[in-house]
């Protein structure tokens, strides 16, 4: 079990490293900040509880990929509380939330189970 948990942690770290390398090559300062944020999120979400809707989405995506399932399940029930909390706190707009949901659904649609 510890080996599996270490592997899950490493999975997020590998994604973080890939994004960090992309960030180093990026010239646009806005995109660099986005990539730094993505890298940090990838490094932490499999190790610690999500702190935001965006964190929860990233952890959900990693879990989907790692479990090799063919359906995201009850996405609405799993993500709803995170969305409501961030909207209530004002740290996320409905438009940004919709963009994030659209992105993850495109990933679900373009990923073979277990890949």
N, CA, C and O atoms as a GROMACS GRO file, in nm:
protein
  460
    1UNK      N    1   0.083  -0.119   0.000
    1UNK     CA    2   0.000   0.000   0.000
    1UNK      C    3   0.088   0.125   0.000
    1UNK      O    4   0.058   0.222  -0.071
    2UNK      N    5   0.194   0.124   0.079
    2UNK     CA    6   0.283   0.240   0.082
    2UNK      C    7   0.349   0.263  -0.054
    2UNK      O    8   0.369   0.378  -0.094
    3UNK      N    9   0.382   0.156  -0.123
    3UNK     CA   10   0.441   0.169  -0.256
    3UNK      C   11   0.340   0.233  -0.352
    3UNK      O   12   0.376   0.320  -0.432
    4UNK      N   13   0.216   0.192  -0.343
    4UNK     CA   14   0.111   0.249  -0.428
    4UNK      C   15   0.093   0.397  -0.397
    4UNK      O   16   0.084   0.479  -0.488
    5UNK      N   17   0.088   0.432  -0.269
    5UNK     CA   18   0.073   0.573  -0.231
    5UNK      C   19   0.192   0.657  -0.276
    5UNK      O   20   0.174   0.770  -0.321
    6UNK      N   21   0.310   0.602  -0.265
    6UNK     CA   22   0.429   0.673  -0.314
    6UNK      C   23   0.419   0.694  -0.465
    6UNK      O   24   0.456   0.800  -0.516
    7UNK      N   25   0.369   0.593  -0.536
    7UNK     CA   26   0.352   0.605  -0.681
    7UNK      C   27   0.252   0.713  -0.718
    7UNK      O   28   0.272   0.786  -0.815
    8UNK      N   29   0.144   0.724  -0.642
    8UNK     CA   30   0.044   0.828  -0.666
    8UNK      C   31   0.105   0.966  -0.644
    8UNK      O   32   0.084   1.057  -0.724
    9UNK      N   33   0.181   0.981  -0.536
    9UNK     CA   34   0.251   1.108  -0.512
    9UNK      C   35   0.345   1.141  -0.628
    9UNK      O   36   0.348   1.254  -0.676
   10UNK      N   37   0.419   1.041  -0.671
   10UNK     CA   38   0.516   1.062  -0.779
   10UNK      C   39   0.447   1.098  -0.910
   10UNK      O   40   0.500   1.176  -0.988
   11UNK      N   41   0.330   1.042  -0.933
   11UNK     CA   42   0.252   1.073  -1.052
   11UNK      C   43   0.228   1.224  -1.062
   11UNK      O   44   0.250   1.285  -1.167
   12UNK      N   45   0.182   1.284  -0.952
   12UNK     CA   46   0.161   1.429  -0.950
   12UNK      C   47   0.291   1.505  -0.967
   12UNK      O   48   0.294   1.608  -1.034
   13UNK      N   49   0.398   1.455  -0.907
   13UNK     CA   50   0.528   1.521  -0.920
   13UNK      C   51   0.578   1.519  -1.064
   13UNK      O   52   0.638   1.616  -1.110
   14UNK      N   53   0.555   1.409  -1.134
   14UNK     CA   54   0.597   1.400  -1.274
   14UNK      C   55   0.524   1.504  -1.358
   14UNK      O   56   0.585   1.574  -1.439
   15UNK      N   57   0.393   1.515  -1.339
   15UNK     CA   58   0.318   1.617  -1.410
   15UNK      C   59   0.370   1.756  -1.376
   15UNK      O   60   0.386   1.840  -1.465
   16UNK      N   61   0.397   1.781  -1.249
   16UNK     CA   62   0.449   1.911  -1.206
   16UNK      C   63   0.581   1.942  -1.275
   16UNK      O   64   0.604   2.055  -1.319
   17UNK      N   65   0.669   1.844  -1.284
   17UNK     CA   66   0.798   1.863  -1.350
   17UNK      C   67   0.782   1.897  -1.498
   17UNK      O   68   0.850   1.986  -1.549
   18UNK      N   69   0.693   1.826  -1.566
   18UNK     CA   70   0.669   1.853  -1.708
   18UNK      C   71   0.620   1.996  -1.728
   18UNK      O   72   0.667   2.066  -1.818
   19UNK      N   73   0.525   2.038  -1.646
   19UNK     CA   74   0.470   2.173  -1.659
   19UNK      C   75   0.576   2.276  -1.623
   19UNK      O   76   0.584   2.381  -1.688
   20UNK      N   77   0.656   2.249  -1.523
   20UNK     CA   78   0.763   2.342  -1.483
   20UNK      C   79   0.862   2.363  -1.598
   20UNK      O   80   0.906   2.475  -1.621
   21UNK      N   81   0.896   2.257  -1.669
   21UNK     CA   82   0.987   2.269  -1.784
   21UNK      C   83   0.923   2.351  -1.895
   21UNK      O   84   0.990   2.430  -1.962
   22UNK      N   85   0.793   2.334  -1.914
   22UNK     CA   86   0.722   2.414  -2.013
   22UNK      C   87   0.724   2.561  -1.973
   22UNK      O   88   0.742   2.650  -2.056
   23UNK      N   89   0.705   2.585  -1.844
   23UNK     CA   90   0.706   2.723  -1.793
   23UNK      C   91   0.840   2.790  -1.818
   23UNK      O   92   0.846   2.908  -1.851
   24UNK      N   93   0.947   2.716  -1.801
   24UNK     CA   94   1.082   2.773  -1.820
   24UNK      C   95   1.104   2.818  -1.964
   24UNK      O   96   1.183   2.909  -1.988
   25UNK      N   97   1.035   2.756  -2.058
   25UNK     CA   98   1.050   2.790  -2.199
   25UNK      C   99   0.951   2.898  -2.245
   25UNK      O  100   0.966   2.956  -2.353
   26UNK      N  101   0.851   2.925  -2.162
   26UNK     CA  102   0.745   3.019  -2.200
   26UNK      C  103   0.795   3.164  -2.191
   26UNK      O  104   0.861   3.202  -2.094
   27UNK      N  105   0.761   3.243  -2.292
   27UNK     CA  106   0.802   3.383  -2.294
   27UNK      C  107   0.694   3.477  -2.243
   27UNK      O  108   0.725   3.584  -2.191
   28UNK      N  109   0.568   3.439  -2.257
   28UNK     CA  110   0.458   3.524  -2.214
   28UNK      C  111   0.445   3.518  -2.062
   28UNK      O  112   0.427   3.410  -2.005
   29UNK      N  113   0.453   3.633  -1.997
   29UNK     CA  114   0.454   3.635  -1.850
   29UNK      C  115   0.324   3.586  -1.789
   29UNK      O  116   0.325   3.521  -1.685
   30UNK      N  117   0.210   3.617  -1.852
   30UNK     CA  118   0.081   3.569  -1.799
   30UNK      C  119   0.075   3.416  -1.805
   30UNK      O  120   0.035   3.352  -1.708
   31UNK      N  121   0.115   3.360  -1.917
   31UNK     CA  122   0.113   3.215  -1.931
   31UNK      C  123   0.213   3.150  -1.836
   31UNK      O  124   0.187   3.042  -1.784
   32UNK      N  125   0.327   3.215  -1.812
   32UNK     CA  126   0.425   3.162  -1.716
   32UNK      C  127   0.364   3.150  -1.577
   32UNK      O  128   0.383   3.050  -1.508
   33UNK      N  129   0.289   3.253  -1.536
   33UNK     CA  130   0.223   3.249  -1.404
   33UNK      C  131   0.122   3.136  -1.399
   33UNK      O  132   0.112   3.065  -1.299
   34UNK      N  133   0.046   3.119  -1.508
   34UNK     CA  134  -0.051   3.010  -1.513
   34UNK      C  135   0.019   2.874  -1.501
   34UNK      O  136  -0.027   2.786  -1.427
   35UNK      N  137   0.128   2.858  -1.572
   35UNK     CA  138   0.202   2.731  -1.568
   35UNK      C  139   0.262   2.705  -1.430
   35UNK      O  140   0.265   2.591  -1.383
   36UNK      N  141   0.312   2.810  -1.364
   36UNK     CA  142   0.364   2.794  -1.228
   36UNK      C  143   0.253   2.748  -1.134
   36UNK      O  144   0.274   2.663  -1.048
   37UNK      N  145   0.134   2.806  -1.150
   37UNK     CA  146   0.019   2.767  -1.069
   37UNK      C  147  -0.019   2.622  -1.095
   37UNK      O  148  -0.046   2.546  -1.002
   38UNK      N  149  -0.020   2.583  -1.221
   38UNK     CA  150  -0.054   2.445  -1.257
   38UNK      C  151   0.049   2.348  -1.199
   38UNK      O  152   0.014   2.244  -1.144
   39UNK      N  153   0.175   2.383  -1.211
   39UNK     CA  154   0.282   2.297  -1.160
   39UNK      C  155   0.269   2.277  -1.008
   39UNK      O  156   0.279   2.165  -0.958
   40UNK      N  157   0.246   2.386  -0.937
   40UNK     CA  158   0.230   2.377  -0.792
   40UNK      C  159   0.108   2.292  -0.756
   40UNK      O  160   0.114   2.211  -0.664
   41UNK      N  161   0.000   2.310  -0.830
   41UNK     CA  162  -0.122   2.233  -0.804
   41UNK      C  163  -0.097   2.084  -0.827
   41UNK      O  164  -0.136   2.001  -0.746
   42UNK      N  165  -0.031   2.051  -0.938
   42UNK     CA  166  -0.003   1.910  -0.968
   42UNK      C  167   0.083   1.846  -0.859
   42UNK      O  168   0.063   1.730  -0.824
   43UNK      N  169   0.177   1.922  -0.807
   43UNK     CA  170   0.268   1.869  -0.705
   43UNK      C  171   0.198   1.844  -0.571
   43UNK      O  172   0.241   1.759  -0.494
   44UNK      N  173   0.090   1.919  -0.544
   44UNK     CA  174   0.030   1.908  -0.410
   44UNK      C  175  -0.099   1.827  -0.402
   44UNK      O  176  -0.128   1.770  -0.297
   45UNK      N  177  -0.178   1.819  -0.511
   45UNK     CA  178  -0.314   1.767  -0.496
   45UNK      C  179  -0.324   1.620  -0.460
   45UNK      O  180  -0.425   1.578  -0.404
   46UNK      N  181  -0.223   1.542  -0.490
   46UNK     CA  182  -0.231   1.401  -0.453
   46UNK      C  183  -0.170   1.376  -0.315
   46UNK      O  184  -0.176   1.264  -0.263
   47UNK      N  185  -0.113   1.480  -0.256
   47UNK     CA  186  -0.050   1.467  -0.124
   47UNK      C  187  -0.134   1.529  -0.011
   47UNK      O  188  -0.129   1.485   0.104
   48UNK      N  189  -0.212   1.632  -0.046
   48UNK     CA  190  -0.287   1.706   0.054
   48UNK      C  191  -0.430   1.731   0.006
   48UNK      O  192  -0.457   1.727  -0.114
   49UNK      N  193  -0.520   1.756   0.098
   49UNK     CA  194  -0.659   1.784   0.058
   49UNK      C  195  -0.666   1.907  -0.033
   49UNK      O  196  -0.588   2.001  -0.018
   50UNK      N  197  -0.759   1.905  -0.125
   50UNK     CA  198  -0.779   2.018  -0.214
   50UNK      C  199  -0.817   2.141  -0.133
   50UNK      O  200  -0.886   2.133  -0.031
   51UNK      N  201  -0.769   2.256  -0.180
   51UNK     CA  202  -0.799   2.382  -0.114
   51UNK      C  203  -0.898   2.467  -0.194
   51UNK      O  204  -0.944   2.571  -0.147
   52UNK      N  205  -0.931   2.421  -0.316
   52UNK     CA  206  -1.018   2.499  -0.403
   52UNK      C  207  -1.086   2.406  -0.503
   52UNK      O  208  -1.053   2.288  -0.514
   53UNK      N  209  -1.181   2.463  -0.576
   53UNK     CA  210  -1.248   2.391  -0.683
   53UNK      C  211  -1.145   2.345  -0.788
   53UNK      O  212  -1.151   2.232  -0.836
   54UNK      N  213  -1.053   2.434  -0.821
   54UNK     CA  214  -0.951   2.400  -0.920
   54UNK      C  215  -0.863   2.285  -0.871
   54UNK      O  216  -0.831   2.194  -0.947
   55UNK      N  217  -0.823   2.288  -0.744
   55UNK     CA  218  -0.747   2.177  -0.686
   55UNK      C  219  -0.828   2.047  -0.693
   55UNK      O  220  -0.776   1.942  -0.731
   56UNK      N  221  -0.955   2.056  -0.657
   56UNK     CA  222  -1.040   1.936  -0.657
   56UNK      C  223  -1.054   1.880  -0.798
   56UNK      O  224  -1.054   1.758  -0.816
   57UNK      N  225  -1.066   1.967  -0.898
   57UNK     CA  226  -1.073   1.921  -1.036
   57UNK      C  227  -0.945   1.848  -1.077
   57UNK      O  228  -0.950   1.744  -1.142
   58UNK      N  229  -0.830   1.903  -1.038
   58UNK     CA  230  -0.703   1.840  -1.074
   58UNK      C  231  -0.691   1.703  -1.007
   58UNK      O  232  -0.649   1.606  -1.071
   59UNK      N  233  -0.726   1.695  -0.882
   59UNK     CA  234  -0.721   1.567  -0.811
   59UNK      C  235  -0.820   1.468  -0.874
   59UNK      O  236  -0.789   1.350  -0.886
   60UNK      N  237  -0.936   1.516  -0.913
   60UNK     CA  238  -1.037   1.432  -0.977
   60UNK      C  239  -0.983   1.376  -1.109
   60UNK      O  240  -0.999   1.258  -1.139
   61UNK      N  241  -0.918   1.463  -1.185
   61UNK     CA  242  -0.861   1.419  -1.313
   61UNK      C  243  -0.753   1.313  -1.290
   61UNK      O  244  -0.754   1.209  -1.355
   62UNK      N  245  -0.661   1.340  -1.199
   62UNK     CA  246  -0.555   1.243  -1.171
   62UNK      C  247  -0.616   1.110  -1.126
   62UNK      O  248  -0.571   1.003  -1.168
   63UNK      N  249  -0.716   1.116  -1.040
   63UNK     CA  250  -0.781   0.993  -0.993
   63UNK      C  251  -0.847   0.918  -1.106
   63UNK      O  252  -0.840   0.795  -1.112
   64UNK      N  253  -0.911   0.990  -1.196
   64UNK     CA  254  -0.974   0.929  -1.314
   64UNK      C  255  -0.870   0.854  -1.397
   64UNK      O  256  -0.891   0.740  -1.437
   65UNK      N  257  -0.758   0.919  -1.422
   65UNK     CA  258  -0.651   0.859  -1.502
   65UNK      C  259  -0.590   0.739  -1.429
   65UNK      O  260  -0.570   0.633  -1.489
   66UNK      N  261  -0.562   0.754  -1.302
   66UNK     CA  262  -0.496   0.647  -1.226
   66UNK      C  263  -0.585   0.524  -1.208
   66UNK      O  264  -0.535   0.412  -1.205
   67UNK      N  265  -0.714   0.546  -1.195
   67UNK     CA  266  -0.805   0.433  -1.174
   67UNK      C  267  -0.842   0.361  -1.302
   67UNK      O  268  -0.893   0.249  -1.298
   68UNK      N  269  -0.817   0.424  -1.416
   68UNK     CA  270  -0.847   0.360  -1.543
   68UNK      C  271  -0.994   0.331  -1.565
   68UNK      O  272  -1.029   0.231  -1.628
   69UNK      N  273  -1.079   0.417  -1.514
   69UNK     CA  274  -1.223   0.397  -1.530
   69UNK      C  275  -1.271   0.466  -1.658
   69UNK      O  276  -1.200   0.550  -1.714
   70UNK      N  277  -1.388   0.430  -1.704
   70UNK     CA  278  -1.436   0.487  -1.829
   70UNK      C  279  -1.546   0.592  -1.810
   70UNK      O  280  -1.604   0.639  -1.907
   71UNK      N  281  -1.573   0.628  -1.686
   71UNK     CA  282  -1.675   0.729  -1.658
   71UNK      C  283  -1.632   0.811  -1.537
   71UNK      O  284  -1.579   0.757  -1.440
   72UNK      N  285  -1.654   0.941  -1.543
   72UNK     CA  286  -1.618   1.024  -1.428
   72UNK      C  287  -1.711   1.009  -1.309
   72UNK      O  288  -1.691   1.074  -1.206
   73UNK      N  289  -1.813   0.926  -1.319
   73UNK     CA  290  -1.902   0.903  -1.205
   73UNK      C  291  -1.995   1.020  -1.180
   73UNK      O  292  -2.037   1.089  -1.273
   74UNK      N  293  -2.027   1.042  -1.053
   74UNK     CA  294  -2.119   1.150  -1.015
   74UNK      C  295  -2.040   1.279  -0.994
   74UNK      O  296  -2.026   1.329  -0.883
   75UNK      N  297  -1.990   1.328  -1.104
   75UNK     CA  298  -1.908   1.449  -1.105
   75UNK      C  299  -1.978   1.565  -1.034
   75UNK      O  300  -1.916   1.638  -0.958
   76UNK      N  301  -2.107   1.580  -1.060
   76UNK     CA  302  -2.183   1.689  -1.001
   76UNK      C  303  -2.183   1.682  -0.848
   76UNK      O  304  -2.166   1.783  -0.780
   77UNK      N  305  -2.203   1.562  -0.796
   77UNK     CA  306  -2.205   1.546  -0.650
   77UNK      C  307  -2.066   1.562  -0.590
   77UNK      O  308  -2.050   1.620  -0.482
   78UNK      N  309  -1.966   1.512  -0.659
   78UNK     CA  310  -1.828   1.522  -0.608
   78UNK      C  311  -1.775   1.664  -0.612
   78UNK      O  312  -1.709   1.708  -0.518
   79UNK      N  313  -1.802   1.735  -0.719
   79UNK     CA  314  -1.745   1.869  -0.738
   79UNK      C  315  -1.834   1.982  -0.688
   79UNK      O  316  -1.786   2.092  -0.662
   80UNK      N  317  -1.964   1.955  -0.674
   80UNK     CA  318  -2.059   2.059  -0.634
   80UNK      C  319  -2.021   2.137  -0.509
   80UNK      O  320  -2.023   2.260  -0.512
   81UNK      N  321  -1.987   2.069  -0.401
   81UNK     CA  322  -1.951   2.144  -0.280
   81UNK      C  323  -1.828   2.234  -0.298
   81UNK      O  324  -1.823   2.344  -0.243
   82UNK      N  325  -1.732   2.188  -0.376
   82UNK     CA  326  -1.612   2.270  -0.401
   82UNK      C  327  -1.650   2.394  -0.480
   82UNK      O  328  -1.604   2.505  -0.451
   83UNK      N  329  -1.733   2.376  -0.581
   83UNK     CA  330  -1.777   2.488  -0.663
   83UNK      C  331  -1.855   2.589  -0.580
   83UNK      O  332  -1.827   2.708  -0.583
   84UNK      N  333  -1.953   2.540  -0.506
   84UNK     CA  334  -2.034   2.629  -0.423
   84UNK      C  335  -1.949   2.707  -0.324
   84UNK      O  336  -1.972   2.827  -0.305
   85UNK      N  337  -1.853   2.642  -0.263
   85UNK     CA  338  -1.767   2.708  -0.166
   85UNK      C  339  -1.685   2.820  -0.230
   85UNK      O  340  -1.678   2.931  -0.176
   86UNK      N  341  -1.622   2.792  -0.345
   86UNK     CA  342  -1.539   2.895  -0.410
   86UNK      C  343  -1.624   3.010  -0.464
   86UNK      O  344  -1.581   3.125  -0.459
   87UNK      N  345  -1.743   2.980  -0.514
   87UNK     CA  346  -1.832   3.086  -0.560
   87UNK      C  347  -1.876   3.173  -0.443
   87UNK      O  348  -1.880   3.296  -0.453
   88UNK      N  349  -1.908   3.110  -0.333
   88UNK     CA  350  -1.952   3.182  -0.213
   88UNK      C  351  -1.841   3.272  -0.158
   88UNK      O  352  -1.866   3.385  -0.116
   89UNK      N  353  -1.718   3.220  -0.160
   89UNK     CA  354  -1.603   3.299  -0.111
   89UNK      C  355  -1.560   3.407  -0.209
   89UNK      O  356  -1.483   3.497  -0.174
   90UNK      N  357  -1.608   3.398  -0.332
   90UNK     CA  358  -1.573   3.498  -0.432
   90UNK      C  359  -1.436   3.477  -0.495
   90UNK      O  360  -1.381   3.569  -0.557
   91UNK      N  361  -1.379   3.359  -0.479
   91UNK     CA  362  -1.247   3.332  -0.537
   91UNK      C  363  -1.257   3.274  -0.678
   91UNK      O  364  -1.156   3.251  -0.744
   92UNK      N  365  -1.381   3.251  -0.723
   92UNK     CA  366  -1.404   3.192  -0.854
   92UNK      C  367  -1.533   3.250  -0.911
   92UNK      O  368  -1.633   3.265  -0.841
   93UNK      N  369  -1.529   3.283  -1.039
   93UNK     CA  370  -1.650   3.330  -1.107
   93UNK      C  371  -1.717   3.212  -1.176
   93UNK      O  372  -1.654   3.109  -1.200
   94UNK      N  373  -1.844   3.227  -1.206
   94UNK     CA  374  -1.916   3.122  -1.279
   94UNK      C  375  -1.852   3.099  -1.417
   94UNK      O  376  -1.844   2.985  -1.463
   95UNK      N  377  -1.808   3.206  -1.481
   95UNK     CA  378  -1.746   3.191  -1.613
   95UNK      C  379  -1.617   3.111  -1.605
   95UNK      O  380  -1.592   3.024  -1.688
   96UNK      N  381  -1.533   3.140  -1.506
   96UNK     CA  382  -1.409   3.065  -1.490
   96UNK      C  383  -1.438   2.920  -1.453
   96UNK      O  384  -1.372   2.829  -1.502
   97UNK      N  385  -1.536   2.899  -1.367
   97UNK     CA  386  -1.575   2.762  -1.330
   97UNK      C  387  -1.622   2.685  -1.453
   97UNK      O  388  -1.586   2.569  -1.470
   98UNK      N  389  -1.701   2.751  -1.537
   98UNK     CA  390  -1.749   2.685  -1.659
   98UNK      C  391  -1.632   2.649  -1.751
   98UNK      O  392  -1.631   2.542  -1.810
   99UNK      N  393  -1.536   2.739  -1.762
   99UNK     CA  394  -1.417   2.711  -1.843
   99UNK      C  395  -1.342   2.589  -1.790
   99UNK      O  396  -1.300   2.503  -1.868
  100UNK      N  397  -1.325   2.581  -1.660
  100UNK     CA  398  -1.255   2.467  -1.600
  100UNK      C  399  -1.332   2.337  -1.620
  100UNK      O  400  -1.272   2.234  -1.652
  101UNK      N  401  -1.462   2.341  -1.604
  101UNK     CA  402  -1.545   2.222  -1.625
  101UNK      C  403  -1.540   2.180  -1.772
  101UNK      O  404  -1.529   2.061  -1.802
  102UNK      N  405  -1.548   2.277  -1.861
  102UNK     CA  406  -1.539   2.245  -2.004
  102UNK      C  407  -1.406   2.176  -2.035
  102UNK      O  408  -1.402   2.078  -2.110
  103UNK      N  409  -1.299   2.226  -1.977
  103UNK     CA  410  -1.166   2.167  -2.000
  103UNK      C  411  -1.159   2.022  -1.951
  103UNK      O  412  -1.110   1.935  -2.022
  104UNK      N  413  -1.208   1.997  -1.830
  104UNK     CA  414  -1.197   1.860  -1.778
  104UNK      C  415  -1.287   1.765  -1.857
  104UNK      O  416  -1.252   1.649  -1.877
  105UNK      N  417  -1.402   1.812  -1.903
  105UNK     CA  418  -1.490   1.726  -1.982
  105UNK      C  419  -1.428   1.694  -2.118
  105UNK      O  420  -1.448   1.585  -2.171
  106UNK      N  421  -1.355   1.789  -2.174
  106UNK     CA  422  -1.283   1.759  -2.298
  106UNK      C  423  -1.176   1.653  -2.272
  106UNK      O  424  -1.154   1.566  -2.355
  107UNK      N  425  -1.111   1.662  -2.157
  107UNK     CA  426  -1.010   1.561  -2.121
  107UNK      C  427  -1.076   1.424  -2.103
  107UNK      O  428  -1.022   1.324  -2.150
  108UNK      N  429  -1.189   1.419  -2.035
  108UNK     CA  430  -1.260   1.292  -2.019
  108UNK      C  431  -1.291   1.231  -2.156
  108UNK      O  432  -1.272   1.112  -2.177
  109UNK      N  433  -1.339   1.314  -2.247
  109UNK     CA  434  -1.382   1.266  -2.379
  109UNK      C  435  -1.265   1.220  -2.466
  109UNK      O  436  -1.282   1.136  -2.555
  110UNK      N  437  -1.147   1.272  -2.440
  110UNK     CA  438  -1.031   1.243  -2.525
  110UNK      C  439  -0.930   1.149  -2.461
  110UNK      O  440  -0.816   1.140  -2.506
  111UNK      N  441  -0.971   1.078  -2.356
  111UNK     CA  442  -0.880   0.990  -2.286
  111UNK      C  443  -0.935   0.848  -2.286
  111UNK      O  444  -1.050   0.824  -2.248
  112UNK      N  445  -0.853   0.757  -2.327
  112UNK     CA  446  -0.890   0.616  -2.321
  112UNK      C  447  -0.880   0.569  -2.176
  112UNK      O  448  -0.787   0.609  -2.105
  113UNK      N  449  -0.972   0.487  -2.131
  113UNK     CA  450  -0.963   0.434  -1.993
  113UNK      C  451  -0.828   0.366  -1.970
  113UNK      O  452  -0.780   0.288  -2.052
  114UNK      N  453  -0.769   0.398  -1.856
  114UNK     CA  454  -0.642   0.336  -1.818
  114UNK      C  455  -0.520   0.397  -1.883
  114UNK      O  456  -0.409   0.344  -1.870
  115UNK      N  457  -0.539   0.509  -1.955
  115UNK     CA  458  -0.425   0.574  -2.022
  115UNK      C  459  -0.384   0.696  -1.945
  115UNK      O  460  -0.290   0.765  -1.984
   0.00000   0.00000   0.00000
